[in-house]
Amino acid sequence: MNNFLSLISGKKPVLVDFYATWCGPCKMMSPIIADVKAKIGDKATIIKIDVDQNRELRLQYGIRSIPTLMIFKEGQLLWRDVGVHQSDELVALLERFV
């Protein structure tokens, strides 16, 4: 938990993908997230959080549907949405917050 807070508190935007291994749409997001990481490089940080293994975070952030994607910067939640998103959309969002 403390590690998560330190990750989202940095100067770079952080895209957080809340997922579960059994979730079909989450599996669809995996290559999209990899593509975003390749396109955005070190301008942003991307982390994946398994909701089944991180119950405390799931409850704290009110994760009821997955995949839930969030963008944080300096500890502030800047964007949140549920479902599958395209790579170019996520890259454009991250670029706005760099």
Buried (B, 14 or more C-beta within 10 A) or exposed (E): EEEBEEBBEBEBBBBBBBBBEEBEBBBEBEEBBEBBBEBBEEEBBBBBBBBEEBEEBBEEBEBEEBBBBBBBBEEEEBBBEBEEBEBEEBBEBBEEBE
